[in-house]
């Protein structure tokens, strides 16, 4: 954007009057004679002066372009090393201007140095301009360290094409096309690693490793660093800034290391389960596919507890249950597979409810006694270190069984019947059916699969009208006898097709 003007010293030029100094003070007495011949062979006029002390000046006025010959004779003897040649050039030769530039592909923000050598181009004004794609001239720094050699420095501030225009003596020298590219080409950036471009979640407490391959994306050395949202520690701009935001919205500390030229290793460790967000950006522009969502699952934080996975405390005929607390493990699907005793053909179907997000209640029926296998998976990972839980279901016997049937233990807890030994026909008879005290808590929560059937039989096995009410673990049966004689209370428990039992209690009705 500036004009750079100076005179260029040449051996001789058209319009110049070059002067040559000749010293004969140490050569003794003699006369100095000269002859100047032009390139066409014509004798050229000249002026030869002296100061009578042996110092002479020879001045010529060349009018032809080319090599002129000067012959000197002193005391009738040719001067050694002669004749002498003087090259006469045009006043201005733009085609002799030389341009040298490091690279025509420039980097944004990086200085590019180029030189213009006009030492052989004669006299003329040197003009250097850099024009952007919109036709506007941009600033360029100039330095002339050597006479006739000019150095220019240009720092592109925006991406695009530029034109370097050089003229000398008003004549064009060259128009050089320049292209300013970003330091980092985001479209050629390759990001891969754990959790990226994959549905497989990360694990809490385990290091997540990623690779950023910028070898094909950069136009020189680049700087990659962790982004500081507060912008308090950014002393100099970076070509690529990385940021991982945790479930709580706070940035996660990153480890960044250049393993080889243009290839960077990035690592971080999720400290809690939830959704993370990975962002890579350059000057506020996100890299392709960014931001990238990541999931971290903390299976170590999943808690499984309750009688349904314990080796004791489970009774046949009762529903059992257990709890899966995955509130700190992120959102995944809970899968429960239960295998019954023996050959495993009996497979109880669990009922899963989620009263709170991430808190699951699992309930299932244990109709047979012995060892069960409970497999619990959260997402794609098996809990309990990949091994099934082994709950054991116990049985309890009540009553006597007919010898004609194979013995099967009744799979409910012990019960007792309370009824008066004697009562009047005018009385209401209350019969109480109780679970043993040590099973009351379990009975009040679960209860048997079916309530016991209670019948009151009068003389001749006639049925007595009854009304039943249940409270906590007590079954209350109110009978209204109408006949005098022995009565019988019959209790039958049936919790499955293969599990049954009954017992009775006698009492007498009087007037």
C-alpha positions in Angstrom: 0.0 0.0 0.0 3.1 2.2 -0.1 5.5 3.4 -2.7 9.1 2.4 -2.4 11.5 4.6 -4.4 15.4 4.6 -4.5 18.2 4.9 -7.0 19.9 1.7 -8.1 23.6 1.8 -8.7 24.6 0.2 -12.0 27.8 0.0 -13.9 26.4 2.5 -16.4 23.0 3.4 -17.8 21.5 5.4 -20.6 21.5 9.0 -19.4 24.1 8.4 -16.8 27.6 10.0 -16.8 29.7 7.4 -15.1 33.1 8.6 -13.8 36.2 6.5 -13.4 39.1 7.5 -11.2 42.6 6.7 -12.4 45.7 7.1 -10.2 49.1 7.3 -11.9 51.0 9.0 -9.1 53.2 6.0 -8.5 53.7 5.2 -12.2 56.3 7.9 -13.0 56.2 10.6 -15.7 54.0 9.9 -18.6 50.9 10.9 -20.5 47.6 9.2 -20.0 45.6 8.5 -23.1 42.2 6.9 -23.4 39.9 5.4 -26.1 36.2 4.5 -25.6 34.5 2.2 -28.2 30.7 1.7 -28.2 29.0 -1.7 -28.9 28.6 -0.6 -32.5 32.3 0.1 -32.9 32.0 3.8 -32.8 34.5 5.9 -30.9 32.7 7.6 -28.0 33.6 11.0 -26.8 34.8 11.4 -23.3 36.3 13.9 -20.9 39.7 13.2 -19.3 40.8 15.5 -16.5 43.8 15.5 -14.2 45.0 17.6 -11.2 48.7 17.5 -12.1 49.4 15.3 -9.2 48.7 12.0 -10.9 45.0 11.8 -10.2 42.8 11.6 -13.4 39.0 11.3 -13.9 37.5 9.8 -17.0 33.8 10.7 -17.7 31.8 9.1 -20.5 28.2 9.6 -21.7 27.0 6.3 -23.2 24.2 6.5 -25.7 24.0 2.8 -26.7 22.9 -0.2 -24.7 25.6 -2.9 -24.5 29.2 -3.4 -23.5 31.6 -0.4 -24.0 35.4 -0.9 -24.1 37.8 1.5 -22.5 41.5 1.3 -23.4 44.1 3.1 -21.4 47.7 3.9 -22.4 50.2 5.6 -20.1 53.6 6.7 -21.4 52.9 4.9 -24.7 52.4 1.6 -22.7 49.0 -0.1 -22.4 47.7 -0.1 -18.8 47.8 -3.7 -17.5 44.5 -5.7 -17.2 43.0 -3.6 -20.0 41.0 -3.0 -22.0 38.2 -2.4 -19.5 34.5 -3.2 -20.1 31.6 -1.1 -19.0 28.2 -2.7 -19.4 25.5 -0.1 -20.2 21.9 -1.1 -19.6 18.6 0.6 -20.1 17.5 3.1 -17.5 14.7 0.7 -16.2 14.4 -3.1 -16.8 11.4 -4.5 -15.0 12.0 -8.0 -16.3 15.2 -8.1 -14.2 13.3 -7.8 -11.0 13.3 -11.1 -9.0 10.6 -12.2 -6.6 11.1 -14.9 -4.1 8.4 -16.1 -1.7 8.4 -19.0 0.7 5.0 -20.4 0.0 2.0 -19.3 -1.9 -0.3 -21.2 0.5 -0.5 -19.0 3.6 -1.7 -19.7 7.1 -4.1 -17.5 8.9 -2.3 -15.4 11.6 1.1 -16.6 10.5 3.6 -14.1 8.9 4.7 -14.8 5.3 8.0 -13.3 4.1 8.9 -12.5 0.5 11.7 -10.6 -1.1 12.0 -8.4 -4.2 15.5 -8.1 -5.7 15.9 -5.1 -8.2 19.6 -4.7 -8.1 19.9 -5.6 -11.8 16.8 -3.7 -12.9 18.1 -0.2 -13.3 16.4 2.9 -12.0 12.7 2.8 -11.2 10.0 3.0 -8.5 9.2 -0.4 -6.9 5.5 -0.8 -5.9 4.2 -3.8 -4.0 0.6 -4.4 -3.2 -1.5 -7.3 -1.8 -5.1 -7.3 -2.8 -7.8 -9.5 -1.2 -10.6 -11.3 -3.0 -12.9 -8.2 -2.7 -10.3 -5.9 -4.4 -9.2 -4.2 -1.2 -5.5 -3.5 -0.5 -4.2 -4.9 2.8 -1.4 -3.8 5.0 2.1 -5.2 4.4 5.3 -4.5 6.3 8.4 -3.4 4.4 12.1 -3.5 5.3 15.2 -2.7 3.1 18.1 -4.2 4.8 20.3 -4.3 1.6 20.5 -1.8 -1.1 18.2 -3.0 -4.0 16.8 -5.9 -1.9 13.4 -5.2 -0.3 11.8 -7.6 2.2 8.1 -7.7 2.8 6.1 -9.4 5.6 2.4 -10.2 5.2 0.1 -11.7 7.9 -3.3 -12.8 6.5 -6.2 -12.1 8.9 -9.0 -13.9 7.0 -9.3 -16.9 4.8 -9.4 -16.6 1.1 -7.5 -15.7 -2.1 -5.1 -12.8 -2.4 -3.1 -11.3 -5.3 0.5 -10.1 -4.9 1.0 -7.3 -7.4 4.6 -6.0 -8.1 5.5 -3.2 -10.5 8.8 -1.5 -11.3 9.2 1.8 -13.0 5.5 1.8 -13.7 5.7 -1.5 -15.6 4.2 -4.8 -14.3 6.6 -7.3 -12.9 4.4 -10.1 -11.7 1.0 -11.0 -10.3 1.3 -13.9 -7.8 -1.8 -15.7 -6.6 -1.8 -16.4 -2.8 -4.2 -18.5 -0.8 -4.7 -18.1 2.9 -5.9 -21.2 4.6 -6.9 -21.8 8.2 -4.3 -23.3 10.4 -6.6 -26.3 10.9 -9.1 -27.7 8.4 -11.9 -29.0 10.5 -13.4 -31.1 7.7 -10.2 -33.2 7.6 -10.1 -33.7 11.4 -10.5 -37.3 12.6 -11.7 -37.9 16.2 -12.2 -41.4 17.5 -12.0 -43.4 20.7 -13.9 -44.7 23.7 -17.6 -43.8 23.6 -17.3 -41.8 20.4 -19.3 -42.9 17.4 -20.5 -45.9 19.5 -23.5 -46.7 21.6 -21.3 -48.4 24.2 -21.3 -46.4 27.4 -18.3 -45.3 29.4 -17.7 -46.6 32.9 -17.5 -44.4 36.0 -14.0 -44.5 37.4 -12.4 -45.9 34.3 -10.3 -43.7 32.0 -11.8 -42.7 28.7 -9.2 -42.5 25.9 -9.7 -40.6 22.6 -7.5 -39.8 19.7 -7.5 -36.6 17.6 -5.8 -37.1 14.3 -5.0 -33.7 12.8 -2.1 -34.9 10.5 -4.2 -34.2 7.4 -6.0 -31.2 8.8 -3.2 -28.9 9.7 -1.0 -26.6 7.6 1.9 -26.6 10.0 2.3 -26.9 13.8 -0.9 -26.4 15.7 -1.8 -25.9 19.3 -4.5 -28.1 20.9 -5.5 -27.4 24.5 -8.4 -27.7 27.0 -10.9 -24.9 26.7 -11.3 -22.5 29.6 -14.9 -21.4 29.6 -13.9 -18.4 31.9 -11.2 -17.4 29.4 -9.0 -16.5 32.3 -6.0 -18.6 31.4 -5.8 -18.2 27.6 -2.6 -16.3 27.0 -2.5 -17.1 23.3 -5.0 -18.4 20.8 -5.2 -22.2 20.2 -6.0 -23.9 16.9 -8.3 -26.4 18.5 -10.0 -26.2 21.9 -11.5 -29.3 23.7 -14.2 -29.4 26.3 -16.0 -32.2 28.1 -19.0 -31.2 30.2 -20.2 -33.6 32.9 -23.8 -34.4 34.0 -23.6 -31.5 36.5 -22.8 -29.0 33.7 -19.2 -28.5 34.9 -16.1 -29.1 32.7 -14.1 -32.3 33.2 -10.3 -32.1 33.5 -8.6 -33.4 30.3 -5.2 -34.9 29.7 -3.8 -33.9 26.3 -0.5 -35.3 24.8 0.9 -35.2 21.3 2.0 -38.8 20.6 3.3 -38.1 17.2 3.2 -35.2 14.7 -0.4 -34.1 14.3 -1.8 -36.9 16.5 -3.0 -36.1 20.0 -4.1 -38.4 22.8 -6.9 -37.1 25.0 -8.1 -38.8 28.2 -10.5 -38.1 31.0 -12.1 -40.1 33.8 -15.9 -39.8 34.4 -16.5 -39.4 38.1 -20.2 -39.9 38.1 -22.8 -41.6 36.0 -24.9 -39.6 33.5 -24.7 -37.8 30.2 -21.5 -36.1 29.1 -20.8 -33.8 26.1 -17.6 -33.7 24.1 -16.9 -30.5 22.1 -14.0 -29.7 19.8 -14.0 -26.3 18.1 -11.7 -23.8 16.4 -12.4 -20.1 16.7 -15.9 -20.9 18.0 -16.6 -23.2 15.0 -17.4 -26.8 16.1 -15.6 -29.7 14.4 -17.8 -32.1 12.3 -20.2 -34.2 14.4 -19.6 -32.1 17.5 -20.9 -31.8 20.1 -20.7 -35.6 20.6 -22.9 -37.0 23.4 -21.3 -39.6 25.7 -22.8 -41.8 28.3 -21.1 -42.9 31.5 -22.6 -45.7 33.6 -21.5 -46.5 37.1 -22.4 -50.1 37.6 -20.3 -50.2 40.7 -22.9 -47.8 42.2 -25.8 -50.2 41.5 -27.1 -51.7 44.8 -29.2 -54.9 44.8 -30.7 -56.0 48.1 -33.7 -57.8 49.6 -34.8 -61.3 50.5 -35.3 -62.3 46.9 -31.6 -62.7 46.4 -30.6 -63.9 49.8 -29.9 -67.6 50.8 -32.4 -67.5 53.6 -35.6 -65.8 54.6 -37.8 -67.0 51.6 -40.8 -69.2 52.1 -42.7 -71.3 49.6 -46.1 -70.0 48.8 -45.1 -66.4 49.4 -44.1 -63.8 47.0 -40.5 -62.6 47.5 -38.9 -59.5 46.3 -35.7 -57.5 46.0 -34.7 -53.9 45.2 -32.3 -52.6 42.5 -31.1 -49.1 43.3 -29.6 -47.7 40.1 -30.2 -44.0 40.8 -26.5 -43.2 40.5 -25.9 -45.4 37.5 -27.7 -43.6 34.8 -30.7 -44.6 32.7 -30.6 -48.1 31.3 -33.0 -51.1 30.9 -33.3 -53.5 33.8 -33.5 -57.2 32.9 -34.3 -60.0 35.4 -34.2 -63.7 34.5 -35.2 -66.2 37.2 -34.5 -69.9 37.0 -36.3 -72.3 39.3 -35.0 -75.4 41.2 -34.0 -78.7 39.6 -33.8 -78.7 35.8 -34.8 -75.1 35.6 -38.0 -75.7 33.7 -39.9 -73.7 36.3 -39.2 -70.0 35.5 -41.1 -67.5 37.7 -42.0 -64.3 35.9 -40.8 -61.3 37.8 -43.0 -58.1 38.2 -40.8 -55.0 37.9 -42.0 -51.6 39.1 -40.2 -48.3 39.2 -41.7 -46.1 42.0 -38.8 -43.6 41.6 -36.5 -43.1 38.6 -33.7 -45.6 38.8 -35.2 -47.4 41.8 -36.7 -50.7 40.9 -38.8 -53.2 42.9 -38.7 -56.7 41.6 -41.3 -59.2 42.9 -41.7 -62.9 42.0 -43.5 -66.0 43.3 -41.6 -69.0 44.7 -44.0 -71.9 44.3 -41.3 -74.6 44.8 -38.6 -74.9 47.4 -34.8 -75.2 47.0 -32.2 -73.1 45.2 -33.1 -70.5 42.6 -30.9 -68.6 40.2 -31.6 -64.8 39.7 -29.7 -63.1 36.9 -29.9 -59.3 37.0 -28.6 -57.1 34.1 -28.6 -53.4 34.0 -28.1 -52.3 30.4 -25.6 -54.7 28.8 -23.7 -55.5 32.0 -24.5 -58.3 34.5 -24.5 -57.4 38.1 -23.0 -59.4 41.0 -19.8 -59.7 38.9 -21.6 -61.6 36.2 -22.8 -64.4 38.5 -26.4 -65.1 39.3 -27.7 -64.6 42.8 -28.6 -67.8 44.6 -31.6 -67.4 46.8 -32.9 -70.5 48.7 -36.6 -71.1 49.4 -37.5 -73.0 52.5 -40.6 -75.0 53.4 -42.7 -75.7 56.6 -45.1 -78.6 57.4 -48.5 -78.5 59.1 -51.1 -81.2 59.4 -51.1 -84.9 58.4 -51.3 -86.3 54.9 -53.2 -89.4 53.7 -50.9 -92.3 53.2 -52.4 -92.9 49.7 -50.8 -89.7 48.5 -47.1 -89.0 48.2 -45.8 -86.8 50.9 -45.4 -83.2 49.9 -44.6 -80.6 52.5 -47.1 -77.9 52.7 -45.4 -74.7 51.8 -46.8 -72.2 54.2 -45.8 -71.3 57.7 -47.3 -72.9 60.8 -50.8 -71.9 61.8 -52.9 -72.5 64.9 -56.7 -72.5 65.4 -58.4 -71.1 68.5 -62.0 -72.1 69.1 -64.1 -72.6 72.4 -64.3 -76.2 73.5 -68.0 -75.7 74.4 -70.6 -73.1 73.6 -74.3 -72.5 73.4 -76.5 -72.8 70.4 -77.5 -69.2 70.9 -73.9 -68.0 70.8 -71.9 -66.6 67.9 -68.7 -68.6 67.6 -65.5 -66.7 66.8 -62.7 -68.9 65.4 -59.3 -67.3 65.0 -56.7 -68.6 62.6 -53.2 -67.3 63.5 -49.7 -67.5 62.0 -46.9 -68.4 64.3 -45.5 -65.2 65.9 -42.1 -65.4 64.2 -43.8 -65.4 60.8 -46.2 -62.5 61.4 -44.1 -59.8 59.9 -43.6 -61.7 56.6 -47.2 -62.8 56.5 -48.5 -59.2 57.0 -46.4 -58.1 54.0 -46.8 -60.9 51.6 -49.4 -63.4 52.9 -49.8 -66.8 51.2 -50.7 -67.0 47.6 -54.3 -67.9 48.5 -56.0 -67.4 51.9 -56.8 -70.6 53.9 -60.3 -72.0 53.4 -62.1 -72.4 56.7 -65.3 -74.5 57.1 -67.4 -75.2 60.1 -69.3 -78.6 59.9 -72.2 -79.5 62.2 -73.8 -82.9 62.9 -74.3 -84.9 59.8 -71.5 -82.8 58.1 -73.9 -79.9 57.6 -72.3 -76.6 56.7 -72.6 -73.8 59.2 -72.9 -70.3 58.0 -69.7 -68.3 58.5 -68.3 -64.9 57.9 -64.6 -64.3 57.4 -62.5 -61.2 58.1 -58.8 -60.8 57.8 -56.6 -58.4 59.7 -52.8 -58.4 59.7 -51.9 -62.1 60.1 -55.2 -63.2 61.8 -58.1 -64.8 60.0 -61.3 -64.4 62.0 -64.2 -66.7 61.2 -67.6 -66.1 62.9 -69.9 -69.1 62.9 -73.6 -69.3 63.7 -74.4 -72.9 64.8 -78.1 -73.9 64.9 -77.8 -77.5 66.0 -76.8 -79.2 69.2 -73.9 -81.7 68.9 -70.3 -82.0 67.9 -69.0 -79.4 65.4 -65.8 -79.5 63.5 -63.6 -76.7 62.2 -61.7 -77.7 59.0 -58.9 -75.6 57.7 -57.4 -76.2 54.3 -54.4 -74.5 52.7 -53.8 -74.8 49.0 -51.1 -72.6 47.5 -50.5 -74.6 44.3 -51.6 -77.8 42.6 -49.0 -79.9 44.3 -49.0 -78.3 47.7 -51.9 -78.7 50.1 -52.7 -79.7 53.6 -55.5 -79.4 56.2 -56.2 -79.9 59.9 -59.3 -79.7 62.1 -60.5 -78.8 65.6 -63.6 -80.1 67.5 -66.0 -78.3 69.8 -69.4 -79.2 71.3 -72.6 -77.2 71.1 -75.0 -77.4 74.1 -78.3 -75.8 75.1 
